[in-house]
Amino acid sequence: MQEHQRLQKIRDIGIRLQELQLVSRRGDCSYAVLALNYLFGVYQIAKPQGLPLAEMLQHLADAVMTRHQLPYRRLTADSVLDFFSQRYQVAAPFSVHPSYRRRVRVTSLQQTM
């Protein structure tokens, strides 16, 4: 999976976490950063700094396997995103965040008038 696809999945998880009121978005924090901070906090591990996203997710995958004693041999960076998507029941991925859709609709309506 490419990095932008991973970021999209993480963002979708962040949006779902906010819908479940597990986190609250404040300031300029993105949904992806919000989700990563929450997940690393839940598993009580330090969020690694300066690593590529795939390696960061691999650290998270190792913590998930250890805590939940999963029968899988190894979770990958991509499969840990699927794990959290299922765990938090993330709906079909948004192609565009709903707040952006509203802006597009208003703009397209104004153009037709």
Helices and strands as residue ranges (DSSP letters): H 3-19, H 31-42, H 53-68, H 77-87, H 98-112
